[in-house]
Amino acid sequence: MTLNIGQYIKWYEEYNDGIVKDAGNGVIIEIDEKQLQGKRIKIYRNKHRDMCWLSQHCLQTIGETNE
């Protein structure tokens, strides 16, 4: 999955056991590729009107399927 700054995406947050806690749509603001665990993505969340950092695995491009 290729992610770009300014891209409109679907995001979700999980509890530690993998159950989805919250989800919504947003825009990618910044991409940090220096993390040992993988990319961290800063997104603007429309639902909460805030910005937060999420792991790449918690993002999905609009129109993408999980196949």
FENLIN-V724286 format. One record per backbone hydrogen bond with DSSP energy under -1.0 kcal/mol. NH is the residue of the N-H (numbers start at 0). CO is the residue of the C=O. Records with the same first field share a line. If there is no record, write none. Layout:
NH = CO ; CO
This chain:
5 = 27
6 = 3
8 = 25
9 = 59
10 = 23
11 = 57
12 = 21
14 = 18
17 = 14
20 = 12
21 = 12
23 = 10
25 = 8
26 = 43
27 = 6
28 = 41
29 = 41
31 = 39
39 = 31
40 = 53
41 = 29
42 = 51
43 = 26
44 = 49
45 = 24
48 = 44
49 = 44
51 = 42
53 = 40
55 = 38
57 = 54
58 = 55
59 = 9
63 = 60
